[in-house]
């Protein structure tokens, strides 16, 4: 047993207790990733997470904003804290199949997401992208979604390179509440 700064006891594991050969490596435990590892990210044919999400509460679905044609939600397996996905409500697979209204709202919500993340988490930059089709890297290829990934100077480290691990420092519910609370402040309103 080990004690923390407040004197609370907690269990720790020594590398010699679980490694094949004792070593000095520290382990970053990310049990929330086990669902992804065991079940994969691919839903069943009738279980599109982007079609199911709008029927749940915002908190359950991690939705930060709803529009008329599209909505924004946190990525369940984020690359960085605040990694958002902007999706049309309609189950459409590629950008060229989206309507003009869907494209406009996806674009507008992406801009708002960037403003919100710049102001609440002080993002230094963004990666934006849509992977179209499974061969292009789309995890859920059947439902169009735009990635909005906030980036900070020096946010990349050795974990993704040598350990295929990304440290995400904030809980999804906490991030969702902060983004959702700031969304309307940074959304651009039509003057028409």
Secondary structure, DSSP 8 states (H G I E B T S, - for coil): -EE-TTS-EE----HHHHSSS---------GGGHHHHHH-S---TT--HHHHGGGS-HHHHTEEEE-SSEEEEE-TT-SSTT-EEEEESS---SGGGS-HHHHHHHHHHHHHHHHHHHHHH---EEEEE---SGGGT-SSTTS--EEEEEE-TT---HIIIII------S-HHHHHHHHHHHHHHH------
